[in-house]
Amino acid sequence: MMIKTLKAAAWASAAMLALAVGQPANAMEKTEFSVCWSIYVGWMPWGYLEESGIMDKWADKYGIDVEIVQINDYVESINQYTAGQYDGCSMTNMDALSIPAGGGVDTTALIVGDFSNGNDGIVLKEGDSVEALAGQNVNLVELSVSHYLLARALDGAGLSERDLTVVNTSDADMIAAYATDDVTAVVTWNPLLSEIEATPGSTKVFDSSNIPGEIIDIMMVNTETLAANPDFGKALTGAWYEVMGLMAAGDEAALTAMADASGTDLAGYNAQLATTKMFYEPAAAVEFTQSPELPQTMQFVAEFLFDKGILGEGAPSPEFVGVEFPDGSVFGDEGNVKLRFDTSYMEMAANGEL
């Protein structure tokens, strides 16, 4: 399970570290690279790439070396990428905008892998609608994608956070907390969500399938490193889509290896994949990333981050950080573009050019 947790202290420390370090000093031509990832259904292929030798095969094709490193703490993986210790890192679109981009590290969305399509949800003991949240305490990991999901749900129901009380709760404590009489509403992600939803008397009133395409899981890479080393992007992208082909074909050995590595069995992993919109085909990822909906999504995300005071040090507005899209358009400050959605490498994969 990916720990989609970004507490205020972690955001602040990462931002200060990024400002102190700036762009990695190794943003130049080189032959050795490393990327990091953490446990989550849509990111298990990165571990399989390393263990199966598929990454080595593609790296050898381009005469480079790429190491894929698992980091158990999701926040720490982003912090280390932001500090320049890795050339790339798996993270959500929200976290990319807030930590590396908000901290001044120019970052590119190289591979848009999936979006949550039911993996994140709101569960109540009392009530059967989002409107029933009014007046209740709601337990969630504060300043996480769960918090964002709640904000989007409340907005659609004509409510705001002022109508309820958010109780910051660790993901490690969520199931135990829900088992108490005092906790009546939670927002969380799989596999915790499935277990909590299965509790008798529980009702899921909203999930990420209600806001499709907004919680996006991506391999982000340093923009300067990518520009100086296009073969790095080609090797990563080629290796990724080889594994996507195996998954799409239902390769049991590959899927079982990913399930084992994530602490579940094949059935459990397939259940998590069922609520994840994986882009197995590069053309589908390109179409999604080039869609007119993505700029609107990133505006929602920027407004949420600004409202919570976590969109970069001293951000004066939600448009503090510029986000560039494949057509060259920018949301936010065109003079401070630090997050870029680039489909060129995924297009190479789609066209058989890798």
Secondary structure, DSSP 8 states (H G I E B T S, - for coil): -------HHHHHHHHHHHHHH-S-TT-SS-SEEEEEE---GGGHHHHHHHHHSHHHHHHHHTT-EEEEEE-S-HHHHHHHHHTTS-SEEEEEHHHHIIIIITTT--EEEEEEEEEESSSEEEEESS-SSGGGGTTSEEEE-TTSHHHHHHHHHHHHTT--GGGSEEEE--GGGHHHHHTSTT--EEEEETTHHHHHHTSTT-EEEEEGGGSTTSSEEEEEEEHHHHHH-HHHHHHHHHHHHHHHHHHHTT-HHHHHHHHHHTTS-HHHHHHHHHTEEE--SHHHHHHHHTSTHHHHHHHHHHHHHHHTT-SSTT--STTSSEEE-TTS-EES-GGGEEEEE--HHHHHHHTT--
